[in-house]
Amino acid sequence: MIQAIVRWSVRHRVLVVGTTLALMVVGALVGMFLKFDALPDTTNNQVLVLTRAPGLTPEEVERLVTRPIEVGMGGLPGLIEQRSLSRYGISSVTAVFEDGVDTYRARQMVQERLTTMSFPPGVAAPELGPVTGGLGEIFHFTLDSPRRSPSELLELAQFKVAPMLRSVQGVVEVNTWGGD
């Protein structure tokens, strides 16, 4: 079979070369107008709900905070699934919506449900996470100084550097960590 293809290609070499050149030109033209991203964001349509519950164990956070939020958000239009994580002092619930649901509409529906919920004393009001995808974290930096302690550098990062970065258009969130 391969011999037959090679023989035909040699006999009709002008046609083969012409077709190859035509395909190269078409490929170059299509490539010039092709829109692509080096790292496409394939994150699904989700809303993150974070709730601080200082002093509670993961079991208490699950029972008193996470589970009521999951039950309260059940039945939202377009809701596909919910994922949650309960840690010491914090609850994280991710509501995943169908791709056709507008992100801001999904956030509005979740916020409306959250305002009707009540939690034990000491538990902060739930907050929605920022509107970002899984590839939103794009820049890391460190502060280093021979004259300042790690806690002074953390304070500098939290109260000087982070507010300046938040004021830049397109920056959604700035997380600081470190210190002693």
Residue frames as a rotation matrix with the C-alpha (Angstrom) as fourth column:
MET 1
0.570 0.822 0.000 0.00
0.822 -0.570 0.000 0.00
0.000 0.000 -1.000 0.00
ILE 2
0.508 -0.453 -0.733 2.76
0.109 -0.810 0.576 2.42
-0.855 -0.372 -0.362 0.95
GLN 3
-0.572 -0.746 0.340 4.69
0.410 0.099 0.907 1.56
-0.711 0.658 0.249 -2.23
ALA 4
-0.105 0.627 0.772 1.63
0.987 -0.032 0.160 2.38
0.125 0.778 -0.615 -4.33
ILE 5
0.829 0.401 -0.389 1.26
0.483 -0.864 0.139 5.78
-0.281 -0.303 -0.911 -2.59
VAL 6
0.081 -0.892 -0.444 4.95
0.043 -0.442 0.896 6.58
-0.996 -0.092 0.003 -3.09
ARG 7
-0.602 -0.284 0.746 4.82
0.700 0.261 0.664 5.56
-0.383 0.923 0.041 -6.79
TRP 8
0.350 0.814 0.463 1.72
0.919 -0.394 -0.002 7.70
0.181 0.426 -0.886 -7.38
SER 9
0.765 -0.084 -0.639 3.34
0.262 -0.865 0.427 10.66
-0.588 -0.494 -0.640 -5.55
VAL 10
-0.326 -0.943 -0.073 6.51
0.210 -0.147 0.967 10.41
-0.922 0.300 0.245 -7.67
ARG 11
-0.473 0.205 0.857 4.52
0.880 0.164 0.446 10.21
-0.050 0.965 -0.258 -10.91
HIS 12
0.412 0.719 0.559 2.40
0.667 -0.657 0.353 13.22
0.621 0.227 -0.750 -9.92
ARG 13
-0.270 -0.647 -0.713 5.09
0.962 -0.220 -0.164 15.21
-0.051 -0.730 0.681 -8.10
VAL 14
-0.846 0.002 0.534 3.91
0.141 -0.964 0.227 18.60
0.514 0.268 0.815 -9.46
LEU 15
0.168 0.982 0.089 0.43
-0.056 -0.080 0.995 17.98
0.984 -0.172 0.042 -8.04
VAL 16
0.430 -0.056 -0.901 1.85
0.826 0.427 0.368 16.82
0.365 -0.902 0.230 -4.68
VAL 17
-0.634 -0.729 -0.259 4.20
0.773 -0.594 -0.220 19.83
0.006 -0.340 0.940 -4.36
GLY 18
-0.660 0.460 0.594 1.43
-0.056 -0.818 0.572 22.24
0.749 0.345 0.566 -5.46
THR 19
0.426 0.857 -0.291 -1.03
0.208 0.220 0.953 20.76
0.881 -0.466 -0.084 -2.97
THR 20
0.119 -0.475 -0.872 1.58
0.983 0.179 0.037 20.92
0.138 -0.862 0.488 -0.19
LEU 21
-0.870 -0.464 0.166 2.33
0.454 -0.886 -0.096 24.59
0.191 -0.008 0.982 -0.92
ALA 22
-0.288 0.854 0.433 -1.39
-0.142 -0.486 0.862 25.44
0.947 0.187 0.261 -1.06
LEU 23
0.551 0.489 -0.676 -1.98
0.533 0.416 0.736 23.74
0.641 -0.767 -0.031 2.29
MET 24
-0.335 -0.752 -0.568 0.99
0.942 -0.248 -0.228 25.61
0.030 -0.611 0.791 3.79
VAL 25
-0.850 0.067 0.522 -0.43
0.065 -0.971 0.231 28.97
0.522 0.230 0.821 2.63
VAL 26
0.171 0.985 0.038 -3.90
-0.074 -0.026 0.997 28.11
0.983 -0.173 0.068 3.97
GLY 27
0.375 -0.103 -0.921 -2.37
0.838 0.462 0.290 26.96
0.396 -0.881 0.259 7.28
ALA 28
-0.708 -0.691 -0.145 -0.38
0.698 -0.653 -0.294 30.19
0.109 -0.310 0.945 7.61
LEU 29
-0.598 0.560 0.573 -3.47
-0.190 -0.794 0.578 32.32
0.779 0.237 0.581 6.91
VAL 30
0.485 0.792 -0.370 -5.58
0.171 0.330 0.929 30.41
0.857 -0.514 0.025 9.41
GLY 31
0.069 -0.564 -0.823 -2.76
0.963 0.254 -0.094 30.58
0.262 -0.785 0.561 11.96
MET 32
-0.820 -0.392 0.417 -2.55
0.326 -0.919 -0.221 34.38
0.470 -0.045 0.882 11.70
PHE 33
-0.321 0.792 0.519 -6.19
-0.589 -0.596 0.545 34.76
0.742 -0.131 0.658 12.74
LEU 34
0.128 0.322 -0.938 -6.27
0.425 0.837 0.345 31.96
0.896 -0.443 -0.030 15.28
LYS 35
0.151 -0.017 0.988 -7.02
-0.769 -0.631 0.107 33.11
0.622 -0.776 -0.109 18.81
PHE 36
0.444 -0.048 -0.895 -5.43
0.384 0.912 0.141 30.93
0.809 -0.406 0.424 21.43
ASP 37
0.662 -0.225 0.715 -4.16
-0.707 -0.505 0.496 31.12
0.249 -0.833 -0.493 24.96
ALA 38
-0.308 -0.873 -0.379 -0.98
-0.596 0.487 -0.639 29.49
0.742 0.029 -0.670 26.17
LEU 39
-0.978 0.072 -0.194 -2.74
0.195 0.627 -0.754 28.36
0.067 -0.775 -0.628 29.35
PRO 40
-0.374 0.904 0.210 -6.50
-0.217 -0.305 0.927 28.30
0.902 0.301 0.310 28.76
ASP 41
-0.789 0.187 0.586 -8.57
-0.603 -0.053 -0.796 28.62
-0.118 -0.981 0.154 31.92
THR 42
-0.530 0.578 -0.621 -10.70
-0.101 0.684 0.723 25.51
0.842 0.445 -0.304 32.03
THR 43
-0.980 0.195 -0.043 -12.15
0.055 0.055 -0.997 26.28
-0.192 -0.979 -0.065 35.47
ASN 44
-0.392 0.911 0.130 -15.85
0.811 0.276 0.515 25.59
0.434 0.307 -0.847 35.69
ASN 45
-0.202 0.451 0.869 -18.44
-0.160 -0.891 0.425 28.23
0.966 -0.053 0.252 36.65
GLN 46
-0.011 0.122 -0.992 -18.18
0.825 0.562 0.060 28.35
0.565 -0.818 -0.107 40.44
VAL 47
0.367 0.152 0.918 -18.89
-0.375 -0.878 0.296 30.52
0.851 -0.453 -0.265 43.44
LEU 48
-0.381 -0.602 -0.701 -16.72
0.504 0.500 -0.704 30.19
0.775 -0.622 0.113 46.54
VAL 49
0.623 0.583 0.521 -18.24
-0.222 -0.507 0.833 30.84
0.750 -0.635 -0.187 49.98
LEU 50
-0.405 -0.815 -0.414 -15.80
0.374 0.265 -0.889 31.37
0.834 -0.515 0.198 52.85
THR 51
0.666 0.642 0.380 -16.88
-0.164 -0.372 0.914 31.60
0.728 -0.671 -0.142 56.47
ARG 52
-0.517 -0.845 0.134 -14.62
-0.266 0.010 -0.964 32.26
0.813 -0.534 -0.230 59.44
ALA 53
0.718 0.690 -0.094 -15.53
-0.162 0.297 0.941 30.38
0.677 -0.661 0.325 62.60
PRO 54
-0.211 -0.929 0.304 -12.73
-0.579 -0.132 -0.804 31.08
0.787 -0.346 -0.510 65.10
GLY 55
-0.511 -0.147 0.847 -12.23
-0.850 0.230 -0.473 28.52
-0.125 -0.962 -0.242 67.85
LEU 56
0.580 0.773 0.255 -14.29
-0.701 0.634 -0.327 25.74
-0.415 0.011 0.910 66.25
THR 57
-0.382 -0.650 0.656 -12.92
-0.199 0.752 0.629 22.31
-0.902 0.110 -0.417 65.45
PRO 58
-0.898 0.029 -0.439 -13.35
-0.436 0.068 0.897 20.89
0.056 0.997 -0.048 61.93
GLU 59
-0.719 0.675 -0.168 -16.24
0.664 0.738 0.121 18.71
0.205 -0.025 -0.978 63.15
GLU 60
-0.164 0.657 -0.736 -18.02
0.602 -0.524 -0.602 21.73
-0.781 -0.542 -0.310 64.67
VAL 61
-0.581 -0.099 -0.808 -17.37
-0.467 -0.773 0.430 23.83
-0.667 0.627 0.402 61.56
GLU 62
-0.963 0.223 -0.152 -18.85
0.001 0.567 0.824 21.05
0.270 0.793 -0.546 59.41
ARG 63
-0.477 0.816 -0.327 -21.95
0.877 0.470 -0.106 20.64
0.067 -0.337 -0.939 61.60
LEU 64
0.041 0.523 -0.851 -22.66
0.664 -0.651 -0.368 24.30
-0.746 -0.550 -0.374 62.45
VAL 65
-0.070 -0.166 -0.984 -21.45
-0.392 -0.902 0.180 26.16
-0.917 0.398 -0.002 59.35
THR 66
-0.848 -0.407 -0.340 -20.60
-0.447 0.203 0.871 24.09
-0.286 0.891 -0.354 56.27
ARG 67
-0.794 0.562 0.232 -23.59
0.597 0.793 0.122 21.73
-0.116 0.236 -0.965 56.26
PRO 68
0.088 0.877 -0.473 -26.20
0.538 -0.441 -0.718 24.51
-0.838 -0.191 -0.510 56.78
ILE 69
-0.209 -0.211 -0.955 -24.65
-0.583 -0.757 0.295 26.49
-0.785 0.619 0.035 53.90
GLU 70
-0.982 -0.178 -0.067 -24.76
-0.163 0.609 0.776 23.44
-0.098 0.773 -0.627 51.60
VAL 71
-0.478 0.874 0.083 -28.38
0.819 0.478 -0.316 22.72
-0.316 -0.083 -0.945 52.53
GLY 72
0.101 0.522 -0.847 -29.34
0.215 -0.843 -0.494 26.39
-0.971 -0.132 -0.197 52.13
MET 73
-0.386 -0.319 -0.865 -27.86
-0.709 -0.497 0.500 26.58
-0.590 0.807 -0.034 48.64
GLY 74
-0.787 0.121 0.605 -29.48
0.323 0.916 0.237 23.35
-0.526 0.382 -0.760 47.51
GLY 75
0.098 0.907 0.409 -31.93
0.858 0.132 -0.497 23.74
-0.505 0.399 -0.765 44.65
LEU 76
-0.039 -0.150 -0.988 -30.44
-0.224 -0.962 0.155 26.90
-0.974 0.227 0.004 43.16
PRO 77
0.909 0.417 0.015 -31.21
-0.064 0.175 -0.983 27.13
-0.412 0.892 0.185 39.41
GLY 78
0.734 -0.618 -0.282 -28.31
-0.385 -0.037 -0.922 25.76
0.560 0.785 -0.265 37.39
LEU 79
0.160 -0.684 0.712 -26.45
-0.957 0.070 0.282 24.33
-0.243 -0.726 -0.643 40.40
ILE 80
0.302 -0.146 -0.942 -24.58
-0.526 0.799 -0.293 21.16
0.795 0.584 0.164 39.39
GLU 81
0.362 -0.262 -0.895 -22.66
0.650 0.759 0.041 20.23
0.668 -0.596 0.445 42.52
GLN 82
0.764 -0.194 0.615 -21.24
-0.522 -0.746 0.413 21.48
0.379 -0.637 -0.672 45.79
ARG 83
0.192 -0.762 -0.619 -17.85
0.552 0.605 -0.574 20.79
0.812 -0.231 0.536 47.31
SER 84
0.820 0.111 0.562 -16.80
-0.338 -0.698 0.631 21.75
0.462 -0.707 -0.535 50.79
LEU 85
-0.116 -0.879 -0.462 -13.86
0.455 0.366 -0.812 21.80
0.883 -0.305 0.358 53.12
SER 86
0.871 0.378 0.313 -14.08
-0.126 -0.444 0.887 22.29
0.475 -0.812 -0.339 56.89
ARG 87
-0.116 -0.959 -0.259 -10.89
0.466 0.178 -0.867 23.17
0.877 -0.221 0.426 58.75
TYR 88
-0.193 -0.031 -0.981 -10.07
0.964 -0.194 -0.183 24.62
-0.185 -0.980 0.067 62.14
GLY 89
-0.287 0.122 -0.950 -11.88
0.347 -0.911 -0.222 27.95
-0.893 -0.393 0.219 62.20
ILE 90
-0.509 0.107 -0.854 -12.88
-0.688 -0.646 0.329 28.14
-0.517 0.756 0.402 58.54
SER 91
0.083 0.610 0.788 -15.47
0.348 0.724 -0.596 26.73
-0.934 0.323 -0.152 56.16
SER 92
-0.649 -0.274 -0.710 -15.07
-0.569 -0.445 0.692 26.70
-0.506 0.852 0.133 52.39
VAL 93
0.052 0.729 0.682 -18.04
0.355 0.625 -0.695 25.76
-0.933 0.279 -0.227 50.19
THR 94
-0.830 -0.318 -0.458 -17.75
-0.329 -0.383 0.863 25.78
-0.450 0.867 0.214 46.39
ALA 95
0.223 0.941 0.255 -21.00
0.036 0.254 -0.967 25.87
-0.974 0.224 0.023 44.42
VAL 96
-0.847 -0.522 0.097 -20.49
0.065 0.079 0.995 24.72
-0.527 0.849 -0.033 40.82
PHE 97
0.166 0.927 -0.337 -23.00
-0.289 -0.281 -0.915 26.00
-0.943 0.249 0.221 38.24
GLU 98
0.472 0.086 0.878 -23.74
0.748 0.488 -0.450 25.05
-0.467 0.869 0.166 34.63
ASP 99
-0.584 -0.799 0.144 -21.61
0.737 -0.447 0.507 26.90
-0.341 0.402 0.850 32.08
GLY 100
-0.315 0.538 0.782 -24.66
0.672 -0.456 0.584 28.75
0.671 0.709 -0.218 30.73
VAL 101
0.669 0.544 -0.506 -25.36
0.740 -0.425 0.522 30.46
0.069 -0.723 -0.687 34.08
ASP 102
0.439 -0.484 0.757 -23.94
0.001 -0.842 -0.539 33.99
0.899 0.237 -0.369 34.21
THR 103
-0.375 -0.716 -0.588 -21.20
0.620 0.278 -0.734 34.22
0.689 -0.640 0.339 36.86
TYR 104
-0.927 0.006 0.375 -22.61
-0.227 -0.805 -0.548 37.34
0.298 -0.593 0.748 38.47
ARG 105
0.091 0.996 -0.019 -26.15
-0.736 0.080 0.672 35.91
0.671 -0.047 0.740 38.47
ALA 106
0.279 -0.072 -0.958 -24.83
0.375 0.926 0.039 32.79
0.884 -0.370 0.285 40.22
ARG 107
-0.763 -0.614 -0.202 -23.07
0.450 -0.281 -0.847 34.97
0.463 -0.738 0.491 42.82
GLN 108
-0.612 0.613 0.500 -26.25
-0.660 -0.744 0.104 36.98
0.436 -0.266 0.860 43.34
MET 109
0.383 0.796 -0.469 -28.33
-0.375 0.598 0.708 33.83
0.844 -0.095 0.528 43.89
VAL 110
-0.051 -0.490 -0.870 -25.79
0.672 0.628 -0.393 32.46
0.739 -0.605 0.297 46.38
GLN 111
-0.917 -0.333 0.218 -25.61
0.102 -0.725 -0.681 35.80
0.385 -0.603 0.699 48.24
GLU 112
-0.211 0.926 0.313 -29.40
-0.737 -0.361 0.572 35.97
0.643 -0.109 0.758 48.47
ARG 113
0.504 0.362 -0.784 -29.49
0.122 0.869 0.479 32.52
0.855 -0.337 0.394 50.06
LEU 114
-0.377 -0.770 -0.515 -26.67
0.671 0.156 -0.725 33.37
0.639 -0.619 0.457 52.46
THR 115
-0.759 0.096 0.643 -28.46
-0.347 -0.896 -0.276 36.46
0.550 -0.433 0.714 53.81
THR 116
0.307 0.949 0.067 -31.35
-0.634 0.151 0.759 34.28
0.710 -0.275 0.648 55.01
MET 117
0.324 -0.249 -0.913 -29.08
0.436 0.895 -0.090 32.01
0.840 -0.369 0.398 57.08
SER 118
0.651 -0.173 0.739 -28.16
-0.675 -0.578 0.459 32.41
0.348 -0.798 -0.493 60.72
PHE 119
0.130 -0.731 -0.669 -25.09
0.180 0.681 -0.709 31.03
0.975 -0.028 0.220 62.46
PRO 120
0.544 0.044 -0.838 -24.00
0.819 0.186 0.542 30.59
0.179 -0.982 0.065 66.08
PRO 121
0.973 -0.223 -0.060 -22.43
-0.192 -0.926 0.326 33.54
-0.128 -0.305 -0.944 67.93
GLY 122
0.228 -0.971 0.065 -18.78
-0.258 0.004 0.966 34.07
-0.939 -0.237 -0.249 67.04
VAL 123
-0.166 -0.225 0.960 -19.18
0.807 0.528 0.263 32.82
-0.566 0.819 0.094 63.46
ALA 124
-0.654 -0.162 -0.739 -18.56
-0.163 -0.924 0.347 35.59
-0.739 0.347 0.578 60.94
ALA 125
0.504 0.826 -0.254 -20.97
-0.391 -0.045 -0.919 36.30
-0.770 0.563 0.300 58.11
PRO 126
0.236 -0.403 0.884 -20.14
0.697 0.704 0.135 34.22
-0.677 0.584 0.448 55.00
GLU 127
0.134 -0.290 -0.948 -18.18
-0.508 -0.841 0.186 36.00
-0.851 0.456 -0.260 52.29
LEU 128
0.957 0.147 0.251 -18.01
0.147 0.501 -0.853 35.26
-0.251 0.853 0.457 48.58
GLY 129
0.023 -0.992 0.125 -14.57
0.566 0.116 0.816 34.56
-0.824 0.052 0.564 47.18
PRO 130
-0.263 -0.190 -0.946 -13.23
-0.476 -0.827 0.299 36.68
-0.839 0.528 0.127 44.32
VAL 131
0.853 0.522 0.017 -14.34
-0.187 0.335 -0.923 36.19
-0.488 0.784 0.383 40.72
THR 132
-0.032 -0.896 -0.443 -11.31
-0.978 -0.063 0.198 34.33
-0.206 0.439 -0.874 39.42
GLY 133
0.749 0.231 -0.621 -10.49
-0.455 0.861 -0.228 31.05
0.482 0.454 0.749 37.78
GLY 134
0.926 -0.378 -0.001 -8.12
0.294 0.717 0.632 28.35
-0.238 -0.585 0.775 38.80
LEU 135
0.126 -0.921 0.368 -5.25
0.973 0.041 -0.228 30.01
0.195 0.387 0.901 36.94
GLY 136
0.821 0.333 0.465 -5.79
0.295 -0.943 0.155 33.44
0.490 0.010 -0.872 38.44
GLU 137
0.777 -0.596 -0.204 -2.72
0.050 -0.265 0.963 33.39
-0.628 -0.758 -0.176 40.66
ILE 138
0.867 -0.355 0.348 -0.09
0.400 0.082 -0.913 34.81
0.296 0.931 0.213 38.39
PHE 139
0.214 -0.820 0.531 2.52
-0.162 -0.566 -0.808 36.66
0.963 0.087 -0.254 40.42
HIS 140
0.776 -0.099 -0.622 4.53
0.615 0.336 0.714 35.79
0.138 -0.937 0.322 43.50
PHE 141
0.245 -0.766 0.595 6.99
-0.139 -0.635 -0.760 38.10
0.960 0.103 -0.262 45.21
THR 142
0.413 -0.195 -0.890 9.06
0.868 0.378 0.321 38.11
0.274 -0.905 0.325 48.38
LEU 143
0.739 -0.258 0.622 10.31
-0.348 -0.937 0.026 40.85
0.577 -0.236 -0.782 50.64
ASP 144
0.514 -0.665 -0.542 13.75
0.805 0.592 0.036 40.46
0.296 -0.455 0.840 52.16
SER 145
0.605 -0.345 0.717 15.77
-0.315 -0.931 -0.183 42.77
0.731 -0.115 -0.672 54.35
PRO 146
-0.200 -0.743 -0.639 18.82
0.513 0.476 -0.715 42.38
0.835 -0.471 0.286 56.55
ARG 147
-0.905 -0.194 0.378 17.49
-0.142 -0.700 -0.700 45.14
0.401 -0.687 0.606 58.87
ARG 148
-0.161 0.928 0.335 13.87
-0.964 -0.221 0.150 44.05
0.213 -0.299 0.930 59.31
SER 149
-0.708 0.005 0.706 12.46
-0.349 0.867 -0.356 40.99
-0.614 -0.498 -0.612 61.06
PRO 150
-0.901 0.409 0.143 10.09
0.374 0.569 0.732 38.57
0.218 0.714 -0.666 59.25
SER 151
-0.081 0.928 -0.365 7.10
0.945 -0.045 -0.324 39.95
-0.317 -0.371 -0.873 61.20
GLU 152
-0.145 -0.017 -0.989 8.03
-0.017 -1.000 0.020 43.53
-0.989 0.019 0.144 60.20
LEU 153
-0.938 -0.231 -0.260 8.26
-0.265 -0.009 0.964 42.43
-0.225 0.973 -0.053 56.57
LEU 154
-0.606 0.790 0.099 4.85
0.787 0.576 0.222 40.74
0.118 0.213 -0.970 56.80
GLU 155
0.095 0.627 -0.773 3.36
0.643 -0.632 -0.433 43.92
-0.760 -0.456 -0.464 58.25
LEU 156
-0.498 -0.367 -0.786 4.96
-0.330 -0.758 0.563 45.92
-0.802 0.540 0.257 55.45
ALA 157
-0.989 0.134 0.057 3.52
0.114 0.470 0.875 43.53
0.091 0.872 -0.480 52.86
GLN 158
-0.352 0.925 -0.143 0.03
0.934 0.337 -0.121 43.58
-0.064 -0.176 -0.982 54.42
PHE 159
0.371 0.597 -0.712 -0.35
0.681 -0.696 -0.229 47.30
-0.632 -0.400 -0.664 55.05
LYS 160
-0.041 -0.427 -0.903 1.83
-0.357 -0.838 0.412 48.96
-0.933 0.339 -0.119 52.40
VAL 161
-0.882 -0.428 -0.194 2.46
-0.330 0.270 0.904 46.70
-0.335 0.862 -0.380 49.41
ALA 162
-0.672 0.656 0.344 -0.87
0.690 0.723 -0.030 44.81
-0.268 0.218 -0.938 49.26
PRO 163
0.250 0.823 -0.510 -3.09
0.429 -0.567 -0.704 47.96
-0.868 -0.043 -0.494 49.19
MET 164
-0.180 -0.375 -0.909 -0.98
-0.630 -0.666 0.399 49.41
-0.755 0.645 -0.117 46.36
LEU 165
-0.980 -0.190 0.064 -1.27
-0.085 0.684 0.725 46.17
-0.181 0.705 -0.686 44.38
ARG 166
-0.361 0.921 0.148 -5.06
0.758 0.382 -0.528 45.99
-0.543 -0.079 -0.836 44.96
SER 167
0.195 0.444 -0.874 -5.42
-0.068 -0.883 -0.464 49.45
-0.979 0.150 -0.142 43.40
VAL 168
-0.783 -0.499 -0.371 -4.01
-0.422 -0.011 0.906 48.17
-0.456 0.867 -0.202 40.09
GLN 169
0.172 0.897 -0.408 -6.74
-0.949 0.039 -0.313 47.53
-0.265 0.441 0.858 37.52
GLY 170
0.304 0.054 -0.951 -7.36
-0.585 0.799 -0.141 43.82
0.752 0.599 0.275 36.99
VAL 171
-0.809 -0.557 -0.186 -5.96
-0.162 0.516 -0.841 42.73
0.565 -0.651 -0.507 40.36
VAL 172
0.213 0.961 -0.176 -8.70
-0.145 0.210 0.967 40.85
0.966 -0.180 0.184 42.20
GLU 173
0.991 0.130 -0.037 -6.96
-0.002 0.289 0.957 39.60
0.136 -0.948 0.287 45.28
VAL 174
0.053 -0.994 0.097 -3.62
-0.500 -0.110 -0.859 39.92
0.865 -0.003 -0.503 47.05
ASN 175
0.929 0.216 -0.299 -2.68
0.106 0.621 0.777 37.25
0.354 -0.753 0.554 49.58
THR 176
0.112 -0.910 0.399 0.13
-0.767 -0.334 -0.548 37.77
0.632 -0.244 -0.735 52.04
TRP 177
0.963 0.104 -0.250 1.82
0.070 0.797 0.600 35.10
0.261 -0.595 0.760 54.10
GLY 178
0.028 -0.994 -0.103 4.98
0.349 0.106 -0.931 34.59
0.937 -0.010 0.350 56.06
GLY 179
0.427 0.036 0.904 6.26
-0.686 -0.638 0.350 36.33
0.589 -0.769 -0.247 59.17
ASP 180
-0.569 -0.652 0.501 7.38
-0.814 0.363 -0.453 34.60
0.114 -0.666 -0.737 62.34
